[in-house]
Amino acid sequence: MSQMSFSDLEYAGELKRSRRERFLAEMQHIVPCSGLLKLIEPYYPRLTVVASPIL
């Protein structure tokens, strides 16, 4: 293993973010997920398990 240069150290912690990660980060900034869930929750059906599954 060779010694790391200053430029290697500078970019070692930075990973290139994908389009999806950038999109999700921007959407989280614009519309926080918790706020969106609060709006949807009254209309979202609750799932209840009536019987245990047969294994």
VMD Tcl script that builds the backbone (N, CA, C; Angstrom):
set m [mol new atoms 165]
animate dup $m
set s [atomselect $m all]
$s set {name element resname resid chain x y z} {
  {N N MET 1 A 0.854 -1.184 0.000}
  {CA C MET 1 A 0.000 0.000 0.000}
  {C C MET 1 A 0.891 1.236 0.000}
  {N N SER 2 A 0.608 2.168 -0.872}
  {CA C SER 2 A 1.418 3.376 -0.962}
  {C C SER 2 A 0.854 4.472 -0.067}
  {N N GLN 3 A 1.687 5.441 0.187}
  {CA C GLN 3 A 1.290 6.560 1.040}
  {C C GLN 3 A 0.289 7.443 0.293}
  {N N MET 4 A -0.703 7.936 1.013}
  {CA C MET 4 A -1.723 8.784 0.393}
  {C C MET 4 A -1.184 10.195 0.197}
  {N N SER 5 A -1.519 10.798 -0.933}
  {CA C SER 5 A -1.113 12.173 -1.193}
  {C C SER 5 A -2.149 13.129 -0.606}
  {N N PHE 6 A -1.839 14.401 -0.626}
  {CA C PHE 6 A -2.769 15.394 -0.093}
  {C C PHE 6 A -4.081 15.408 -0.884}
  {N N SER 7 A -3.989 15.252 -2.200}
  {CA C SER 7 A -5.218 15.245 -2.999}
  {C C SER 7 A -6.054 14.000 -2.708}
  {N N ASP 8 A -5.383 12.858 -2.444}
  {CA C ASP 8 A -6.123 11.651 -2.064}
  {C C ASP 8 A -6.857 11.864 -0.751}
  {N N LEU 9 A -6.214 12.509 0.191}
  {CA C LEU 9 A -6.838 12.762 1.489}
  {C C LEU 9 A -8.005 13.732 1.368}
  {N N GLU 10 A -7.854 14.699 0.465}
  {CA C GLU 10 A -8.900 15.705 0.288}
  {C C GLU 10 A -10.194 15.084 -0.231}
  {N N TYR 11 A -10.081 14.136 -1.155}
  {CA C TYR 11 A -11.260 13.534 -1.771}
  {C C TYR 11 A -11.637 12.186 -1.172}
  {N N ALA 12 A -10.923 11.726 -0.154}
  {CA C ALA 12 A -11.183 10.406 0.427}
  {C C ALA 12 A -12.559 10.337 1.076}
  {N N GLY 13 A -13.003 11.395 1.734}
  {CA C GLY 13 A -14.284 11.380 2.427}
  {C C GLY 13 A -15.463 11.754 1.563}
  {N N GLU 14 A -15.216 12.244 0.375}
  {CA C GLU 14 A -16.295 12.711 -0.495}
  {C C GLU 14 A -16.618 11.661 -1.550}
  {N N LEU 15 A -17.849 11.215 -1.555}
  {CA C LEU 15 A -18.305 10.284 -2.574}
  {C C LEU 15 A -19.232 11.022 -3.524}
  {N N LYS 16 A -19.201 10.637 -4.783}
  {CA C LYS 16 A -20.085 11.267 -5.750}
  {C C LYS 16 A -21.513 10.812 -5.483}
  {N N ARG 17 A -22.411 11.765 -5.336}
  {CA C ARG 17 A -23.817 11.459 -5.066}
  {C C ARG 17 A -24.531 11.193 -6.377}
  {N N SER 18 A -25.358 10.172 -6.387}
  {CA C SER 18 A -26.110 9.814 -7.583}
  {C C SER 18 A -27.269 10.789 -7.782}
  {N N ARG 19 A -27.870 10.720 -8.945}
  {CA C ARG 19 A -29.027 11.581 -9.224}
  {C C ARG 19 A -30.145 11.315 -8.228}
  {N N ARG 20 A -30.329 10.035 -7.913}
  {CA C ARG 20 A -31.398 9.656 -6.981}
  {C C ARG 20 A -31.154 10.263 -5.604}
  {N N GLU 21 A -29.913 10.188 -5.109}
  {CA C GLU 21 A -29.595 10.751 -3.795}
  {C C GLU 21 A -29.791 12.259 -3.780}
  {N N ARG 22 A -29.376 12.919 -4.868}
  {CA C ARG 22 A -29.562 14.372 -4.939}
  {C C ARG 22 A -31.043 14.732 -4.982}
  {N N PHE 23 A -31.825 13.971 -5.765}
  {CA C PHE 23 A -33.262 14.221 -5.863}
  {C C PHE 23 A -33.936 14.033 -4.508}
  {N N LEU 24 A -33.635 12.935 -3.817}
  {CA C LEU 24 A -34.260 12.669 -2.528}
  {C C LEU 24 A -33.860 13.705 -1.478}
  {N N ALA 25 A -32.621 14.154 -1.509}
  {CA C ALA 25 A -32.186 15.184 -0.563}
  {C C ALA 25 A -32.919 16.497 -0.826}
  {N N GLU 26 A -33.088 16.843 -2.103}
  {CA C GLU 26 A -33.802 18.071 -2.453}
  {C C GLU 26 A -35.276 17.977 -2.064}
  {N N MET 27 A -35.902 16.831 -2.316}
  {CA C MET 27 A -37.307 16.645 -1.952}
  {C C MET 27 A -37.491 16.667 -0.436}
  {N N GLN 28 A -36.549 16.107 0.304}
  {CA C GLN 28 A -36.624 16.122 1.764}
  {C C GLN 28 A -36.544 17.561 2.274}
  {N N HIS 29 A -35.751 18.380 1.600}
  {CA C HIS 29 A -35.625 19.786 1.984}
  {C C HIS 29 A -36.918 20.548 1.681}
  {N N ILE 30 A -37.530 20.273 0.528}
  {CA C ILE 30 A -38.746 20.978 0.121}
  {C C ILE 30 A -39.956 20.492 0.913}
  {N N VAL 31 A -40.157 19.162 0.965}
  {CA C VAL 31 A -41.310 18.564 1.649}
  {C C VAL 31 A -40.781 17.532 2.639}
  {N N PRO 32 A -40.663 17.881 3.911}
  {CA C PRO 32 A -40.177 16.911 4.887}
  {C C PRO 32 A -41.084 15.677 4.931}
  {N N CYS 33 A -40.472 14.526 5.026}
  {CA C CYS 33 A -41.199 13.252 4.988}
  {C C CYS 33 A -42.207 13.149 6.134}
  {N N SER 34 A -41.851 13.629 7.304}
  {CA C SER 34 A -42.768 13.539 8.447}
  {C C SER 34 A -44.036 14.351 8.191}
  {N N GLY 35 A -43.910 15.507 7.575}
  {CA C GLY 35 A -45.076 16.326 7.258}
  {C C GLY 35 A -45.965 15.668 6.225}
  {N N LEU 36 A -45.352 15.030 5.247}
  {CA C LEU 36 A -46.116 14.333 4.220}
  {C C LEU 36 A -46.851 13.140 4.810}
  {N N LEU 37 A -46.209 12.417 5.707}
  {CA C LEU 37 A -46.848 11.265 6.349}
  {C C LEU 37 A -48.035 11.689 7.208}
  {N N LYS 38 A -47.937 12.836 7.861}
  {CA C LYS 38 A -49.053 13.331 8.670}
  {C C LYS 38 A -50.269 13.641 7.796}
  {N N LEU 39 A -50.036 14.128 6.578}
  {CA C LEU 39 A -51.141 14.424 5.664}
  {C C LEU 39 A -51.790 13.148 5.136}
  {N N ILE 40 A -51.005 12.125 4.884}
  {CA C ILE 40 A -51.508 10.886 4.293}
  {C C ILE 40 A -52.135 9.966 5.326}
  {N N GLU 41 A -51.664 9.998 6.556}
  {CA C GLU 41 A -52.060 9.031 7.585}
  {C C GLU 41 A -53.572 8.861 7.770}
  {N N PRO 42 A -54.390 9.918 7.799}
  {CA C PRO 42 A -55.835 9.710 7.995}
  {C C PRO 42 A -56.496 8.901 6.875}
  {N N TYR 43 A -55.933 8.919 5.682}
  {CA C TYR 43 A -56.533 8.248 4.534}
  {C C TYR 43 A -55.903 6.894 4.239}
  {N N TYR 44 A -54.818 6.567 4.909}
  {CA C TYR 44 A -54.108 5.317 4.654}
  {C C TYR 44 A -54.703 4.208 5.505}
  {N N PRO 45 A -55.139 3.106 4.905}
  {CA C PRO 45 A -55.780 2.041 5.697}
  {C C PRO 45 A -54.781 1.338 6.619}
  {N N ARG 46 A -55.245 1.033 7.811}
  {CA C ARG 46 A -54.429 0.288 8.768}
  {C C ARG 46 A -54.613 -1.200 8.502}
  {N N LEU 47 A -53.534 -1.935 8.469}
  {CA C LEU 47 A -53.607 -3.376 8.275}
  {C C LEU 47 A -53.675 -4.054 9.634}
  {N N THR 48 A -54.648 -4.911 9.792}
  {CA C THR 48 A -54.767 -5.674 11.031}
  {C C THR 48 A -54.699 -7.152 10.685}
  {N N VAL 49 A -53.954 -7.886 11.478}
  {CA C VAL 49 A -53.811 -9.318 11.264}
  {C C VAL 49 A -54.881 -10.014 12.086}
  {N N VAL 50 A -55.786 -10.718 11.412}
  {CA C VAL 50 A -56.891 -11.396 12.083}
  {C C VAL 50 A -56.435 -12.744 12.617}
  {N N ALA 51 A -55.727 -13.503 11.812}
  {CA C ALA 51 A -55.269 -14.828 12.229}
  {C C ALA 51 A -53.781 -14.957 11.925}
  {N N SER 52 A -53.110 -15.775 12.684}
  {CA C SER 52 A -51.688 -15.988 12.435}
  {C C SER 52 A -51.521 -16.877 11.204}
  {N N PRO 53 A -50.482 -16.666 10.440}
  {CA C PRO 53 A -50.288 -17.457 9.226}
  {C C PRO 53 A -49.917 -18.905 9.559}
  {N N ILE 54 A -50.283 -19.803 8.691}
  {CA C ILE 54 A -49.959 -21.218 8.872}
  {C C ILE 54 A -48.569 -21.445 8.297}
  {N N LEU 55 A -47.710 -21.990 9.112}
  {CA C LEU 55 A -46.337 -22.223 8.650}
  {C C LEU 55 A -46.097 -23.638 8.280}
}
mol reanalyze $m
mol bondsrecalc $m
mol representation Tube
mol addrep $m
